[in-house]
C-alpha cells in the first residue's frame, strides 16, 4: 500500500468509531467516516458487487478526492474495504475524480478522471485526463497512469463511463466545450489506447454549461443517455435542485449518431439525487445508484463526522411510453421483519399515529383517490417531513421542514392517473425515498429528524381520505 493510501485508511480507522450514529444510515451505503459523493465503478466481479465512491477520508467535507470501496453479495449488505485510490500520481495529484469499472478478462479495471492543476489552481490551469488502474483480486489496485489526455482547448473533461459492445470498448466522457455541456464518445481495443468517435449529445440553449457523469446504455429497444447537467434553470416544478440528473432515450448503433426520441426528463424528483451511475447484474438487470445529497446543500451530519450517502440500488425498466421507471431491487425484501399492517381506513380531518418510531422502515401505502376528497392528506414523519397529496394542485408532495438546518421546502410530481395511488416508501435515519405507482416517479430527499421525533402519522385535512391498503416493515440493520 502506498504512503498516501495508508494515511487515508489510517484516518478512517482512527475516526470511524467516533461517528455519532443518530443520522447514520442503517441499510444504505455511507462512508465509515469523512466525505462521500458520487458512486463510482459500480460493477460485478468475482462473485461480489462492487461500489466505489468519491471520498475524502480526512474530514467530512469535499477535499482532494480518493476512491472509497465497499463490496456486497446482494447490493444490500455492504462490507467496507480499504480505499483504493489516493491523489498521488503525476496525473491525478489534485484528485481521483469519478469514473467506472469494467471486467477485462481476470481483472477489474477502473477508469477514472485524473484532476490536476498545472501551476496555481484556476480554471485555465485545470486539466482533466482519464486514467486506468487494474486489479486481480478486486481489493488492491495497480495504477497504470493516463490513458486519455484532455482534448485541446478543453479543461473540464471528466467522469468516463466504459462498457463493452460488439468487439470493442467504448467510453463516454462529460465535457464543457465553450461553456456548452457535451458527451463525447471514444473507443478502444485494449482500454489503453483510445480514439475519438464523435459527440453523443450536446446541450442546446437551456441545457447547461457542463454535463457530468454521462452513462450510455441499452434498455429494452431503447438507448438511454443518462447524465447530470450543471446550469439548467428551474422552470415551474422542474429542475428545482442546484444541479439536475436526468436522461434522454433514443436509438443508437455503433458508428452512428444518437437519435433522441424522448427529450430530457429528470431521474428523480426529490431534493437529493445526483450523479447516478448504472451497471448490469449477472442476471441482466440494469441497476442505478445515485448520490443521495446535493452540492451546496446543508449536510447536518457533518457535525457527526461523516457526510453523504448513496441511494438504494434501483432497477430500471421502460414504460410503454418510453419513460424510465425505477424500483428498488428485489434483494431489499430480505431486510423485512414481520409485516405490520396499519388498521386505518378512513380519515376525516384527523391525524392517526401508526408507528411510534420509524428509523429503518419500509412502508407500502395505497390511497384510494376516487374516495379521497380532502384538500391535503398523507403520511407525516415526526414534525419535519411528509409525503402528501395536494388536491388543489393535483400533485404528490414531499416536504421537509428543518429550519434549524436551513432545509425547508417541497418537491412534487403530478398525481398519476388512476384511482389508486400506490407509494413504496423507504425511511432510513436521514433519508426518505418514495417510489410512486411501481416506479413511475421517485422522490428522494435527506431528512434530519431528532431521535424522539420519528413517529409516523396518517392525516387528512379539510375532508376525507381513504386508505386502500397500508403496511410497514422494520428493516434489519
Ligand atoms: C459530480 C462531480 C463529478 C466529479 C466529482 C468530483 O458530482 O462533480 O463531475 O468527477 O463530482 O468529486
Boltz pocket constraint, residues with backbone or C-beta under 6 A from the ligand:
constraints:
  - pocket:
      binder: B
      contacts: [[A, 37], [A, 38], [A, 54], [A, 65], [A, 97], [A, 98], [A, 99], [A, 113], [A, 158], [A, 159], [A, 212], [A, 213], [A, 274], [A, 275]]
      max_distance: 6.0
